[in-house]
Amino acid sequence: MTTRVLFVCLGNICRSPTAEAVFRGLRPDLVTDSAGTAGYHVGEPPYGPMQDAARKRGIGMSDLRARQFGAADFSRFDLILGMDAENLRNIEALRPKGAETLVRLLTDYGSGADVVPDPYYTRDFEGALDIIEAAAQGLARALD
């Protein structure tokens, strides 16, 4: 069975699409997607400054479009990864009764950071990328 991994942040225009793009570069054999807990940006491409920072590292994500996380994602994915504690709370609030899908922080996979701070607000796109890349590499090793 192919592992299906979903990356989740608030708006699905900075952190989660970046994590998806980084991870699919490391593990193109796995099914990946990203979503936001809020519907602010549904249908929009990733945030321009985030795309610019990623592009400088050879990471493309212009093909991605924001979507909102929903309860159905618990049955569509084997692993759901939030970027911070608020994302985890919002994800868990939608967990259907009986759904056993594993939900964790992306940073649980060894980035050295507690969470991925939101660069939409911090403006630290490079710092967010550093954390995401390190955690994605740990995740890729964990799923070998």
C-alpha positions as CSV (number, residue, x, y, z in Angstrom):
1,M,0.0,0.0,0.0
2,T,1.2,3.5,-0.8
3,T,1.5,5.9,2.1
4,R,-0.7,8.9,1.7
5,V,0.6,12.1,3.5
6,L,-1.3,15.4,4.0
7,F,0.4,18.6,5.1
8,V,-1.8,21.1,6.9
9,C,-1.3,24.8,7.9
10,L,-3.7,27.7,8.3
11,G,-4.3,29.1,4.8
12,N,-2.5,26.5,2.6
13,I,-0.4,29.2,0.8
14,C,2.9,29.1,2.7
15,R,3.9,26.3,5.0
16,S,1.9,23.3,3.9
17,P,2.3,23.7,0.1
18,T,6.0,24.1,0.7
19,A,6.2,21.0,2.8
20,E,4.2,19.1,0.1
21,A,6.6,20.3,-2.6
22,V,9.7,19.6,-0.6
23,F,8.5,16.1,0.4
24,R,7.3,15.1,-3.0
25,G,10.8,15.9,-4.3
26,L,12.2,13.5,-1.7
27,R,9.6,10.8,-2.0
28,P,7.8,11.0,-5.4
29,D,6.6,7.5,-4.9
30,L,4.2,8.5,-2.1
31,V,0.8,10.3,-2.5
32,T,1.0,13.8,-1.1
33,D,-1.3,16.8,-0.7
34,S,-1.7,19.9,1.4
35,A,-4.6,21.8,2.9
36,G,-5.5,24.7,5.2
37,T,-7.7,24.7,8.2
38,A,-9.2,28.0,7.1
39,G,-10.8,28.7,3.7
40,Y,-9.3,32.1,3.2
41,H,-7.3,31.3,0.1
42,V,-9.1,28.3,-1.6
43,G,-8.1,28.0,-5.2
44,E,-5.1,30.4,-4.9
45,P,-1.5,29.4,-5.7
46,P,1.1,29.5,-3.0
47,Y,2.1,32.9,-1.7
48,G,4.5,34.7,-4.1
49,P,7.3,35.4,-1.6
50,M,7.2,31.7,-0.4
51,Q,7.4,30.5,-4.0
52,D,10.3,32.8,-4.6
53,A,12.2,31.5,-1.6
54,A,11.5,27.9,-2.6
55,R,12.4,28.5,-6.2
56,K,15.9,29.7,-5.1
57,R,16.4,26.2,-3.7
58,G,15.1,24.4,-6.8
59,I,11.7,23.7,-5.3
60,G,8.7,24.3,-7.6
61,M,5.2,24.5,-6.3
62,S,3.4,26.8,-8.8
63,D,1.1,23.9,-9.8
64,L,-0.4,23.7,-6.3
65,R,-3.7,25.4,-5.3
66,A,-5.0,26.0,-1.8
67,R,-7.9,23.9,-0.5
68,Q,-9.6,23.6,2.9
69,F,-9.0,20.6,5.2
70,G,-12.1,18.6,5.9
71,A,-13.3,15.6,7.8
72,A,-13.1,13.4,4.7
73,D,-9.3,13.9,4.7
74,F,-9.1,11.4,7.7
75,S,-10.2,8.6,5.4
76,R,-8.2,9.8,2.4
77,F,-4.8,10.0,4.1
78,D,-2.6,7.7,6.4
79,L,-0.7,10.5,8.0
80,I,-1.8,14.1,8.6
81,L,1.0,16.6,9.6
82,G,0.2,20.0,11.0
83,M,2.7,22.9,11.1
84,D,1.8,24.1,14.7
85,A,-0.3,23.3,17.7
86,E,-3.2,25.4,16.6
87,N,-3.3,23.5,13.3
88,L,-3.4,20.2,15.3
89,R,-6.3,21.5,17.4
90,N,-8.2,22.5,14.3
91,I,-7.5,19.2,12.6
92,E,-8.6,17.2,15.6
93,A,-11.8,19.2,16.0
94,L,-12.9,17.7,12.6
95,R,-11.9,14.1,13.4
96,P,-14.8,11.8,12.7
97,K,-15.7,9.3,15.4
98,G,-13.7,6.1,14.9
99,A,-11.1,7.7,12.6
100,E,-7.7,6.4,13.6
101,T,-5.5,8.4,11.2
102,L,-2.2,9.5,12.8
103,V,-2.0,13.3,13.3
104,R,1.4,14.8,14.3
105,L,3.5,17.9,13.9
106,L,5.8,17.9,10.9
107,T,8.6,19.0,13.3
108,D,8.2,15.7,15.2
109,Y,10.3,14.3,12.4
110,G,13.5,15.9,13.5
111,S,13.8,19.5,12.3
112,G,15.1,20.7,15.7
113,A,12.3,23.2,16.0
114,D,9.0,22.9,17.9
115,V,6.8,24.2,15.1
116,V,7.1,25.8,11.7
117,P,6.4,29.5,12.3
118,D,4.1,31.1,9.7
119,P,6.2,33.1,7.3
120,Y,3.1,35.0,6.1
121,Y,3.3,36.8,9.4
122,T,7.0,36.4,10.4
123,R,8.3,37.2,6.9
124,D,11.1,34.6,7.5
125,F,10.6,32.5,4.4
126,E,14.1,31.1,4.5
127,G,13.8,30.1,8.1
128,A,10.5,28.3,7.5
129,L,12.1,26.5,4.5
130,D,15.1,25.4,6.7
131,I,12.7,23.8,9.2
132,I,10.5,22.3,6.6
133,E,13.4,20.8,4.6
134,A,15.0,19.2,7.8
135,A,11.7,17.8,8.9
136,A,10.8,16.5,5.5
137,Q,14.1,14.7,5.3
138,G,13.4,13.1,8.7
139,L,9.9,12.1,7.5
140,A,11.3,10.6,4.3
141,R,13.7,8.5,6.4
142,A,10.9,7.5,8.8
143,L,8.7,6.2,6.0
144,D,11.5,4.1,4.3
